[in-house]
Amino acid sequence: MFNFTDNFFDKVQKKTNVGKDTILNLASKLQQSDIKNENTLREIIQELGKMTGKEVPKEKQDKIIKAVVDDKVPKDINKFF
């Protein structure tokens, strides 16, 4: 999968207040899930929203789900930062 450095986790924590252990636990959950399943994706999006203290409106959830299902998510994780 990905080989993340502590620098990556530091950047994520600065932007989201979500720590490395939480990220790794979520990644483990994602690996065990069918991320092409709309209900699974919606649960994960809502969980991320709770972790970061941000509500994700249904319209935005729908756009995220469509992007994931249609393989429109960037493969290069650095594009997210």
Secondary structure, 3 states (H helix, E strand, C coil): CCCCCHHHHHHHHHHHCCCHHHHHHHHHHHHCCCCCCHHHHHHHHHHHHHHHCCCCCHHHHHHHHHHHHCCCCCCCHHHHC
